[in-house]
Amino acid sequence: MIPGREIYLKLENLQPIGSFKLRGALNAMRAADPGTLKEVSGPPAPATWRRGGLGSTPAGIKCTVVVPDNAATAKLNAITELGASIIKIHPAEWFDLVLHRHQYPGLSGPFIHPASDRRVMAGQGTIGLR
């Protein structure tokens, strides 16, 4: 404690998924054309697509997470618990998708990358505005 000073905490761990990352996914979805946004997709990252599932399902947007076929069961369960569907692919194909292609065949919605999508970065940065 600092005498005579107030300390404010932003408890992002109280968000529904326990992380600030919900902000980024929702911002990326809000940035898309609402009249045409029916589906989003992307790769998993810690808490990243749990947020996508949470943000998309109530809005009626289909969320598909493309994962390496050796992904941990706990991570897969966390993704599906929030309404997202999963496509499993070979790890080499997954790395190519994440690093280069940024779109998976058959998925029509925007691919939201958890680390290099500027809409995600901007949304996560909103924590500093409060």
C-alpha positions in Angstrom: 0.0 0.0 0.0 1.1 3.5 -0.7 -0.3 5.9 2.0 -2.7 8.5 0.6 -2.9 6.8 -2.9 -5.8 4.8 -4.4 -5.1 1.7 -6.4 -7.4 0.5 -9.1 -7.4 -3.0 -10.5 -8.9 -4.2 -13.8 -9.8 -7.8 -13.0 -9.9 -9.3 -16.5 -9.7 -12.7 -14.8 -13.4 -12.1 -14.0 -14.3 -12.1 -17.7 -16.3 -15.2 -18.8 -13.2 -16.9 -20.1 -10.8 -15.6 -17.5 -8.8 -13.4 -19.9 -8.6 -10.0 -21.6 -8.5 -11.8 -24.9 -12.3 -11.7 -25.2 -11.9 -8.0 -26.1 -9.8 -8.8 -29.2 -12.2 -11.4 -30.7 -15.2 -9.3 -30.2 -13.5 -6.3 -31.7 -12.5 -8.3 -34.8 -16.1 -9.5 -35.2 -17.5 -6.0 -34.7 -15.2 -4.7 -37.4 -16.7 -7.1 -40.0 -19.7 -6.2 -42.1 -22.6 -7.1 -39.8 -24.9 -7.8 -42.7 -22.7 -10.5 -44.1 -20.9 -11.9 -41.1 -22.2 -15.4 -40.6 -19.0 -17.3 -39.8 -15.6 -16.7 -38.3 -12.6 -19.0 -38.2 -9.1 -19.1 -36.9 -6.4 -21.1 -35.1 -6.4 -21.8 -31.4 -4.2 -20.1 -28.9 -4.4 -20.1 -25.1 -7.9 -18.6 -24.4 -8.0 -17.2 -27.9 -10.8 -19.2 -29.5 -12.6 -19.8 -26.3 -13.3 -16.1 -26.7 -14.4 -16.5 -30.3 -16.9 -19.2 -29.3 -18.2 -17.0 -26.5 -18.5 -13.9 -28.7 -20.0 -15.5 -31.8 -22.6 -18.0 -30.5 -25.0 -15.5 -28.8 -24.8 -13.3 -32.0 -25.8 -16.3 -34.2 -22.4 -16.4 -35.9 -20.8 -19.7 -36.6 -17.3 -20.0 -35.1 -15.0 -22.7 -36.4 -11.5 -23.3 -34.9 -8.9 -25.1 -37.0 -6.6 -27.1 -34.8 -3.7 -29.5 -35.2 -4.9 -33.0 -34.9 -2.7 -33.5 -31.8 -4.3 -30.7 -29.8 -4.9 -31.4 -26.2 -8.3 -32.7 -25.3 -8.8 -30.1 -22.6 -8.2 -27.3 -25.1 -10.7 -28.9 -27.5 -13.3 -29.2 -24.8 -12.9 -25.6 -23.8 -13.5 -24.5 -27.4 -16.6 -26.7 -27.9 -18.1 -25.8 -24.5 -18.7 -22.2 -25.8 -20.3 -23.3 -29.0 -17.5 -23.3 -31.5 -16.9 -26.2 -33.9 -13.5 -27.8 -34.6 -11.7 -28.9 -37.7 -8.6 -31.1 -37.0 -5.8 -31.0 -39.6 -2.2 -32.3 -39.7 0.2 -30.1 -37.7 2.3 -29.2 -40.8 -0.9 -28.1 -42.6 -1.9 -26.1 -39.5 1.4 -24.3 -39.3 1.1 -23.4 -43.0 -2.5 -22.1 -42.4 -1.4 -20.0 -39.4 1.8 -18.6 -40.9 0.9 -18.2 -44.5 -2.6 -18.9 -45.9 -4.9 -17.4 -43.2 -7.9 -19.0 -44.8 -9.1 -22.6 -44.6 -10.9 -24.2 -47.6 -14.6 -24.4 -47.2 -14.8 -21.7 -44.5 -16.3 -18.5 -45.9 -16.0 -16.0 -43.0 -13.1 -13.9 -42.0 -10.0 -15.7 -40.5 -9.2 -14.0 -37.2 -5.6 -14.6 -36.3 -5.0 -14.4 -32.5 -1.6 -12.7 -32.8 -1.3 -10.8 -36.1 -4.8 -9.5 -36.7 -4.8 -5.8 -36.2 -8.5 -5.8 -35.2 -7.6 -8.3 -32.4 -4.7 -6.1 -31.3 -6.9 -3.0 -31.2 -9.5 -4.8 -29.2 -7.1 -6.1 -26.7 -5.6 -2.6 -26.3 -8.9 -1.2 -25.2 -8.1 -2.4 -21.7 -5.9 0.6 -21.4 -8.7 3.0 -22.1 -10.5 2.3 -18.9 
